[in-house]
Amino acid sequence: MRGMIIKDDSRYYFMEKYLSQKNFIFTEETEPPENLDFVIFPFKENIDATIYNGEYFGRLKKDALVFSGVYNAYIDRMCQSSGRLYFAMMDDKGVATKNAVPTSEEVRV
């Protein structure tokens, strides 16, 4: 599978390394959307709507998967209007639970 990660968080570097070992291929953000099997958007809610607009989502492959770290209403709307599947990774209880440990360990008082 060929896709891209729009990294805004160190967890995405780990994810890319892990998935690369599973033979996923990663491209630059300039890759035409019609070449992508998946897109992983940032954890934060700020998405550049001038780049990732309705035209962009419309050009994705029909079976392309779209992910983000946390739920993003804008991405959800774009996916619904273009007929793409959208998954917010933190909505999965298993992912959220596994994420809690390294997140809590990073917090220093």
C-alpha positions, 0 to 999 in steps of 0.5 A: 500500500502506498500512502502518506503521513502528514506528521505533526507528532513524534508518534507518526515517525514511529508509525511510519517506521513500523509500517515501513517494516510491514512493506507500506510505502510512504510518499511526500505530501506533494504526491498526487492524491490519485496515487495514494491508498491511504492518507494519515492526517495530523493529530491536531485539528488544524488541516490546511483546507487550501491544500486538502480541500474538496478537490483533493479528497475527490481525487483520492482513489475511491477505496483510499482510506483516510485517518487522523489522530483525533476526530476532525469534523472537517475531514469527516465532512470531506470524506462523507462528501467524496465517499471515502472511509474515515477513521479517527485512531483515538476513537479506537479504545485499544489505540487510546489505551495504548497511547495513554502510557507513553503520553503519561510518561512524557508528562513531568511535574 
